[in-house]
């Protein structure tokens, strides 16, 4: 498997060093503003299903179209 194009190589390598898979490291490193602290986002329970789905789409969670709100939250937290 080839490594996808990575926008933040430094973050990608740091994630790989922590034991993350190539795919997950690339997904995180390619997410805009990934790793920036701020804590301004509401807990997933306060998001609507459409927003949860959009976030799941951004991070590439498979099967998201068939998930309910609770399943999307679980998948986002455990991805």
Secondary structure as UniProt FT lines:
FT   HELIX           9..17
FT   TURN            18..19
FT   HELIX           22..29
FT   TURN            32..35
FT   HELIX           44..46
FT   HELIX           49..59
FT   TURN            62..63
FT   HELIX           64..66
FT   HELIX           69..77
//
